[in-house]
């Protein structure tokens, strides 16, 4: 399996996920728990790795993160400012 990086990161949404999580005053554990309640199996350390860019984010995870963080997928991807 080939591993892809974009500018040294495995995702482009980690910084915005971190910003939106902090804006909502959620801890990484709380965000992971909300994702789990919505059917996404993920742990706190995975949230940390997403935010620092060392973990890929699946499309279904990105959709649920946007819903929970009350932002658009486009914003998480940096398409909207």
N, C-alpha and C positions, 0 to 999 in steps of 0.2 A: 504494500500500500504506500502510495506516495503522500508525503505530508506537505501541505502547502502553507506558506507564510506570506503575509502581505506587510511589507515594511517591518519585518521581524516579529509580527504578531500573528496569531491564529484567528483573530476576529477583529472587526473594526468597530464593534459596538460596546466593548468593555468600558471605555471611559464614560460613555453616556449612560450605560447601565449603572455605573457607580454614582454618577451625578444625580440621576433620577432617584436612586435608592436613598441617597443622603437627603435629597430634597423632601422625600416622604418620611424621613427619620426612621428608616427601617434598618435593622442590623442585617448582616449577611444571613444569619440563622433564621431571622424572621422571614426574609425573602425566600429562602429555601423552603421553609415550612409552608408558605403561601403557594409556592409552586407545587409542592407535594400534594396539598389539598386539591389542586387542580389537575392532578394526574401526571405531573412531571416528576420522575424519580431523580432527585438531585440532592446533594449534601452541601453544607456550608463551604467546605473547601473548594467545591466546584464553582461556587459563586465567586470566591476569591480568585480562582484561576481565570475565570471569564473576565473579571474586571481588570486583571493585569495583562490579559491577552495571551495566556499560555494554554487556553482551552478553546476548542471550537464551540460554536453555538449553533445548534440545529435550528432549522426554520420553525419547527413547532415550539421550541423553547423561546425563540425570539418573539413569536406571536403572543405567547403567554406572559412573557416578561413585559411586553408593551401594555398588555391589558392590566396586569397587576400594578405596574408603575404609572398607569394613566398617561401614557405617551403613545405616539404612533410608532409603528415599525420604521417608517421613513425617518423619523427623528433619531431613533436608535442607530440607524445606518448612516446618519450624517447627511441625508438627502435634504431634510428640512432644517432650518436654523431655529 
